[in-house]
Amino acid sequence: MLERTADLKESCLETIFTMTRAAEYKDDDTSAHVQRISYYSRELARMLGLDEAFVDKIFFASPMHDIGKMASPTISCSSRAASRGMSGRS
């Protein structure tokens, strides 16, 4: 049973890593951002006194927060604003 649980955990982590790598191809900044979020999330969870098992889950799951970028068209907020005649400047 322990071996099956370990295999399942490894499979889940590999799925997360694969999806994260796919999201990173969307733009150059995503890779560094995803790594920062993982480390920040882990440290915040530790500061909150959460147990180490949860801290690990946060660390590995947090890169998935940007996974929706894969399905969205490549357009930045500044490009959208410029196309509407809004420069964002006062």
ZIKA-V841707 format. One record per helix or strand of 2 or more residues. SS is the DSSP state (h for helix, s for strand). FROM is the first residue (numbers start at 0). TO is the last residue. Records with the same first field share a line. If there is no record, write none. Layout:
# ZIKA-V841707
SS=FROM-TO, FROM-TO
This chain:
# ZIKA-V841707
h=1-23, 27-46, 51-69, 76-82
